[in-house]
Amino acid sequence: MRSILIALTLAAPAAPSADVIRPSADPVKLVDANRPLSATYTYQGERRTLDDFLTRTKTNGFLVLRGQKIVHERYTDANRNTRFQSWSMAKSFTSAALGIALREGHIRSLDEPVTKYLPELRKSGYNNVSIRHLLWMSSGTDWDEREDVPRMQIAANQGQSLTRMAARQQPDWTPGSQFEYNSMNSYVLARVITEATGTPYHRYVEKKIWQPAGMAGAAQISSDGKGESLGYCCFQATDRDYARFGLLYLRQGKAHGKQVVPASWVKSSTSPSEVNPKYGLHWWLGGERDFMAAGFGGQYIYVSPEHDVVIVKSTTSTGAHDQEEVLAAFRAVAAKVS
C-alpha cells in the first residue's frame, strides 16, 4: 500500500486528462432528513464506535441513505459539492456499462474474447481471454497490483497509451482458474465498451448511466494520453451522486421507475463468481446479500438490500482501513437507521 501511495504522489503533478460528463435534466430527488447518528459495532472482540472509525480512517465525506432519505450526512474539510476521487469504485460503473452494452446487443456474450473488439491485444496475455474472466478478475495475465498500478497511473499521467501497456502483458496462468485483482482488466473492459458500442466510454456512461440514473451534478472521468477513459479508476463526483449510483443498484437497476441497468445484471454482478465468493462482477460482496464498490484508501459505496440502505464513505487522503471492519461498521449503521 505504501508503494502505491508514494508512486501516485509522485505522479500527481501531471494528472491525467479528464472528460466531463453532464448531469441529468431530471435528478433523482434525495430528501434531506439529516439527524445525528451514533452507532457501535464489535470487531476483533473489541467494541468500537462509528465516530472513532470515521476519524481513524480519515473520512472526509460520509452519507447514509434510507431509501431516498438522507438520514445522515457529514463532511470534514469538504462539503456536499466536493467531488471526491473514486479510485476503484469506478470499476463498478464499468461493470454497469458493460451490462448495458450486453443488453443492447453491442456485445453478444460474456464468453466472447476481448480480442474480438481489441485485436491489438492478440499478441499479449489477453489473447482469447473472455470478457467474463476480466469481470471476475481472472484474466491470467502476469500482474502485481501493488507494483503495476503505480506504473499504470504514472503512464496515464505522462500522456502514454495504456492500450500499448496492455499489449505488453504476458500470460501467467489459466484464465478462469483463480482470482487476482488486476486494474488493467478493468481498463481493457472500458476499451471493449468503446469499441463494441462505437461510443467513447465516458460518453456511454453519461448517456446510459449518469443521466438516466438521475445524477444531479457533473462529474469527471480521467483518461490516458490517447483520450481513452481509464475505467479502473478516477471518477470525480459528489457523495450524493455516488449514493444515487448505490440507490440504482438497491432498486435492482431502476431509476424514475425505468430500467437503467438490467435487473439480471444487477443480480449477476452482486452474486459470487466462480473464482471468489467475496467478489462478483466488479463488486465486492459482504456475504449477507450486501455488497460494495470499493476504492483505494477507503472510498466506498455500500448497499444493504436488507435494510434499504446505501452508505457512501469518501476520503481525500488514504486512511488505514480493513475491509472486514468497514463491513462491520456499515452493517451497524444500516441496522441503526432502518
C-alpha positions, 0 to 999 in steps of 0.5 A: 500500500505504501508503494502505491501511495508514494508512486501516485504522489509522485505522479500527481503533478501531471494528472491525467486528462479528464472528460466531463460528463453532464448531469441529468435534466431530471435528478433523482430527488434525495430528501434531506432528513439529516439527524445525528447518528451514533452507532457501535459495532464489535470487531476483533472482540473489541467494541468500537464506535462509528465516530472513532472509525470515521476519524481513524480512517480519515473520512472526509465525506460520509452519507447514509441513505434510507431509501431516498432519505438522507438520514445522515450526512457529514463532511470534514474539510469538504462539503456536499459539492466536493467531488471526491476521487473514486479510485476503484469504485469506478470499476463498478460503473464499468461493470454497469456499462458493460451490462448495458452494452450486453443488453443492447446487443453491442456485445453478444456474450460474456464468453466472447474474447476481448480480442474480438473488439481489441485485436491489438491485444492478440499478441499479449496475455489477453489473447482469447481471454473472455470478457467474463474472466476480466469481470471476475478478475481472472484474466491470467495475465502476469500482474502485481497490483501493488507494483503495476498500478503505480506504473499504470497511473504514472503512464496515464499521467505522462500522456502514454497509451495504456492500450500499448501497456496492455499489449505488453502483458504476458500470460501467467496462468489459466484464465478462469482458474483463480482470482487476482485483482488486476486494474488493467482488466478493468481498463481493457473492459472500458476499451471493449465498451468503446469499441463494441458500442462505437461510443467513447466510454465516458460518453456511454456512461453519461448517456446510459448511466449518469443521466438516466440514473438521475445524477444531479451534478457533473462529474469527471472521468480521467483518461490516458494520453490517447483520450481513452477513459481509464475505467479502473479508476478516477471518477470525480463526483459528489457523495450524493451522486455516488449514493444515487449510483448505490440507490440504482443498484438497491432498486435492482437497476431502476431509476424514475421507475425505468430500467437503467441497468438490467435487473439480471445484471444487477443480480449477476454482478452482486452474486459470487463468481466462480473464482471468489465468493467475496467478489462478483462482477466488479463488486465486492460482496459482504456475504449477507446479500450486501455488497460494495464498490470499493476504492483505494484508501477507503472510498466506498459505496455500500448497499444493504438490500436488507435494510434499504440502505446505501452508505457512501464513505469518501476520503481525500487522503488514504486512511488505514482501513480493513475491509472486514471492519468497514463491513462491520461498521456499515452493517451497524449503521444500516441496522441503526437507521432502518 
